[in-house]
Amino acid sequence: MRLSQGAESEYDELTVTLRLNLAVTATFTAYQTWPVDESFDDFQRRLERCLREAGPTCPPG
């Protein structure tokens, strides 16, 4: 599917906003489920898992 110039710009903005929202939501989820007795390194691993579950961050190709 080929998008017109205006539609491509809108698509890019939509994609950027969606990816940002997914990253923010993944961060909130990791924080909300981070037990108080876990280290910050554990939080980072939890966040990485959440980001992987949220989906790819770069377009294919």
C-alpha positions, 0 to 999 in steps of 0.5 A, a space after each residue: 500500500 502506497 500512502 500519499 505525501 500527506 498520509 506518510 507524514 501522518 503515518 510517521 507521526 502516528 507511529 512515533 506517538 504509538 511507539 512512545 506510548 508503548 515505551 511509557 506504558 512498558 516503563 509504568 508496568 515495570 515500575 508497578 510490578 517492581 518488588 521493593 526488595 529487588 535491585 535497580 538492575 532487576 528493575 532494568 531487566 524487568 523493563 527490558 522484558 516489558 519492552 520486548 513484550 510491547 513489540 518491536 521498536 524499529 520498522 522491519 528492513 
